[in-house]
Amino acid sequence: MAEATIILNESAIQRAVVRIAHEIAERNERSQVVLVGIQRGGVPLAERLGRILAGIWGQSVPTGKLDVSMHRDDLDQRLAPDVQPTVIPFDITSKTVVLVDDVLFNGRTVRAAMDALNDFGRPKRIQLAVLVDRGHRELPIKADFVGKNVPTSQNESVRVVLEETGRADEVVLEKP
């Protein structure tokens, strides 16, 4: 049976998301920023960031959802991709796109997300915001905004649960 340790509780997740929103606001012009959550875990985080940034900037921030299933480099190793809707109802051309995900691991999902964004235009810049960075990069990808760095071993996993899924917010480190 796996050993599970809560590494972020509800209040710690809220603090991390608020801090990330303030860092995004400090580094960018409000009229140029759009948020794109990577399906699944990044979507509710992008929506939360959008609400916080709207409060900081006094105007709404365009927020979308991006599915990267068909852009992954391991499609041949998966039984069937779990395709989710992509909804980007705004132009990303010449904008700063902040990609949002829950966990950054080897970097392959982020690479797939950057490939998928090409279908929607040419952003001025792409930044990456993640709730948890657990290391083990296989590609030269680094998050611009990180809620918490959690050093892990290859056989450990990080599970993010958000209230949008019907359960209390928490981030759990699972050891075999």
Protein Blocks (a to p, Z undefined) as FASTA:
>chain_A
ZZdddfbdfklmmmmmmmmmmmmmmmpcfklpccddddfklmmmmmmmmmmmmmmnopac
ddddddfklmpcklmmpfbdcddddddfbdfehpacddddfbdcehmmmmmmmmmmmmno
ccfbdcdddfbdgejiabdcddfbdfbdcdddfkbccddddfklopacddddddZZ
